[in-house]
């Protein structure tokens, strides 16, 4: 890795995102983090706002001195939406979840691809998707599964479209991971009882997912572009 490698990580203030920042920085990369609110050098941007991804990209590019080499799309929203909620509440939840989990990632990916094309430099995208992209999710999480499935399809399209320009794309599909985002869901689904569905006997740790993200960002050979890497304790084997 070039020691001047600059990486933008979304959703960088907790869980998988924070662990990924730590792993990348330990490898010598310069990391620009994003969170829903600005703090300690982290760029604040509410990705439910359609204008926020562009503002985030432009500020990150400015902080990076005009060059970003790698984008890690990690920011996500995981909130239940009951089937019998009101029509407007159900639709609002659907649209917010897709905007944060998929559309914002698509906007940032587009800015990154165009940036690399203009520079003629190549670059890498790492998308943190979910096991739900393939297996689906609970009855209250149609929107989440749909968003993560869309992210995988987007990733594969990018990989096929731009590999000849040195623009590479990788996706990671974790199962349950021990993060604050998943904690309430794990408890609501029975906590330890849920582990019976995971042959490994435990959920993943953020550091485990971060290690995969670091590999994709800095070490994976170019021939791996388009790959989707599962990390779910064998709870879903494709």
N, C-alpha and C positions, 0 to 999 in steps of 0.2 A: 504494500500500500504506500502511496505517496503520502508523506507526513503532512502535506497541506490539504489533504482530502477534507472537503466540507460537506456535512450531512445535515439535512433538515429532518427532524423527527416530530411528527404531530402527536398530540396527547402525551407529552413528555414528562408530566409532573407526578405521575403515580403509576403503580402496577407495571405492566409490560413496558410501557413507554419509558418510565424512569430507569428500569433495569437495562433497557436497550441503550439509553444515553450513557449509562455507566460503563457498559461493555464496550461501546464504540470509543469512548474517551480513553479507556484503559488501553486501547489498541493504538492510540495516538491521533485519532481523528479529531477534527474541530467540529463540534456538534452545536447546532442552533436548535433550541427546543421551543415547542409551542404548547400553550395551555389555554384554557378557556379564559383565564385572567392573566395579566402581566404580573410577573414576580421574578426577582433575582435574575435578571437577564433573560428570562423566558418571554417570548413574544405572546401577547394575549390576543386571542381572536375567537369569537363565538361563531363556530362553523355552522350554526343554524341560520346565520345571516348569509344570503347568497353572495354578498359582496366581500365577505370576510376572507375567503381563500385567496383572492387576488391581492388584498391588502397584506395578508400574511406572507405570500410569496414575495411581494415587492420589498417588504421590510427585511425579510430573511436575506434576500439577494443583496440588499444594501449593506447589511451587517457582514455578509460574506465577502464583500469587496467585489461583487459582480459575478461571482461564480459559485454555483452549487453543484456538487458532483453526484450526490445520492439523495433520494427522497424516501423516507420511511413513512408510509401511510398507516399510522397506528390509532389515531383518534377514533373513538367510537361511543355510541350510546346504546345502552341495554336496559330498556324499561318496558315493563309489561303493558299490554293493551288488551283488556278483556273483550272477548267476542260480543258480549252483550252490553258493552258500553254504548253511549249515544253515538249516532252516526258521525256527528262532527268531531267528538272526542276521539273516536277510532281513526278517522281520517287524519286528524291533526297529528296523532301519534305516529301513524304510518309515514306521513310526509316528513316529519321532523327526523325520524329514525333514518329514512332513506337519504335525506339531505346530509346529515352528519356522517353516516357510515359509508355512503356511496358517492353521492353527488359532489361533496366537498373533496373527496379523494380523487374523483375524476377531474375536477377543475385543477387541482394541484398537479396531477399527473400530466395534464395537457400543458400547463405552464412549463413543467420540467422538460417534457419532450421537445417543445418548441425552443427552449433555452439551449438544449444540447444540440439541436439541429442548427441553430444559428451559430453556435460556437464550433460545430464540427468536431466535438470532443468526445461524444458518447457519454453515457451515464447509467446509473442503476436505480431501479425502483424496487422497493420491498413493501409488499402489502400484507398487513396483518388482518387476515380474514378470520374464518371460524369453521370448525367442524360442521356447523349448521348449514354451511354452503352446500354440503353434500347430504347430510343426514336429516336436515330440517331441525326444528326446535319445538318448544312447548306450544300448546294451543294459544298462549298469550303472546307469542313472539313470531307471528307470521312475518311481520315487517323486518325484524332482525335477520331472519333466515334469508329472506328475499334480498336484502341489502348485501349480505355477505356472499350469496350466490352471484349477484351482479358483480361484485368486486373480483371474484375469481374469473368470470367471463371477460371482464375488462382487462385484467392482467394478461390472460392468454392472447387477447387481441393485440395488445401492445407488444408482447413478446414476438408475435409472428410478423407484425407490421414493421418493426424498426430494428430488428436484430442486425440487418445488413449495415445499419448506421452506427453500430456499437452501442445501441441503447438496449439494455437488458432489463428483464422484469422477473421477479420472483414473488411467490406468495406462500404464506404460512397459514395453516388452518389448525389452530389450537382447539382442543376440547376445553373442558372446564379448567380454569387456571385460578390460583389462589390470589385474587385481586379484590379490591374493594368493590369493583363493578359487579363481580360475580357472587360476592359473599351473600347478599340478601337472597339471591336466586337459589343458591345451594341450600340455604336454610329453609326456604319455602318449599323446596322439593324433597325435604327429608334429611338433609345434611348427610350424616354417615351412611344412611340407607342408599343414597345415590351412588356411593362408591361400589356397590354391588355390580353396577353396569360397566365398571372400569377394570379390566383384567389386571392392570398394573397395581390396583389397590389404593391409588391416591390420585389427586388432581395434579396438574403440572404446576411448577413454580414459575414466577416471572423470569427468574434468572435462566431457566431452561429455554423459554421462548426467546429471550434476549440473545442467548448463545446462537440460536438458529438465525436470528435476524442479523447478528454480526457476521456470521458465515456468509449469508446471502449478500450482504452489503460489501464485504471486503475480501472474501476468500473464494467464493464459488466460481468455478471455471465458467467461461462464457457459454460453453455448450449446455449448461444447465438452464439457460434462459427459458422461461415458460414453465418451469417446474413448480409444482405445488407440494409443499412439505407438510405432512401430517404430524401432529404432536398431541395425541389424545389418549395415550395409555392403552392403545388397542381397543378403545371403546367403539371405534368405527374404522373398519379396515376396508379400503377400496380395492 
